[in-house]
Amino acid sequence: MSYRVELDARAVKQAEKLDRETLKRLQRRLRELAHNPFDPRISKPLTMAADRRTSRVGNWRIIYFIDAPSKTVFIAAICPRGKAYDRF
């Protein structure tokens, strides 16, 4: 079961600012999420927003939600840990 991954414009903008090693780690995690976005080893439900999930990559967080009928993972934000949960 493979999902398509789409990034929000803010997530793309943040990803462009990252160093090469962190960007590679995030890309690897996005591929894992495309394979299984519900995998409890790499993600968990976001408690303050029931329809969203979060995935940890070092000090960075990927906030996303899943559209099951279209098999799409929408990446809402890529944020540093300290700021990730402020707006959700």
N, C-alpha and C positions, 0 to 999 in steps of 0.2 A: 504494500500500500504506500504509494508515493504522493506527496503533496507538493503543490507549487508554492514558492515563497515570493511574496511581494513586499517591498519595503516602502514605507511612508517617506515623503520627501525630507522630513526632519531626520529620520533614521539614516538616510543616504548622506545627508549633509554632515552628520556626526561621524559616520564611518569614514568619510573622506579626510577627516582631521586626525585619524588614528595613525600610530606608527605601524610599520609593516608587519611586525611580529603579532601585535594585537589584532590587526586586521585579518591575518591568516587564521588566528584562533577563532575569531568571530565567523569567518567564512566556513570553517570546519563545523562549527556548531550549527550554523544555518543549514548545512547539508544534513546533519543529524536530525534536525527538526523537520526537514522535508521528508525524511524517511519515516519518522514517528514523532509527531509533536506532543503526544500524550505520555511519552516515556518518563516514568517517575525518576529515573536516574539523572536526567538532564533538565527537567523542568518541574514546576509545581504550580498549582492554581494560585492566583493572586487573591489574597483574602479580602482586600477592600474593593475589588471589582470582580464579581463572580464569573464574568465571561472572558476574562483575560488570564494569561499565564505568564510566568517569568522563567528565564533561564539565566544561570550565572556563568560568566566567563571571566574568571579572575575577579578584578574589581569592577567589572562592567556587568550590566544587566540588560537583557533583551526582553522587552515587554511585547507580548503578541496576543492575538486572538485567532481563532480557527473558524473558518466557514466550511463546515463538513460537507454540505451538498456539492459545493464546487471544488472541494479538496484543495483549499487554499489557506496558507498561513500568512496572515497579514502582520508584518512587523511594525508596531506602532512607535516604538522608541528604542534607541540604544543609548543608554545613559551610564555615567559613573554611579557606583553604588550609593553614594551619599545623596544624589539628586533623583534617583530613579523613581522613588515612590511619592515624591512631592505632589505630582499632578494627577495621580491615579487614585 
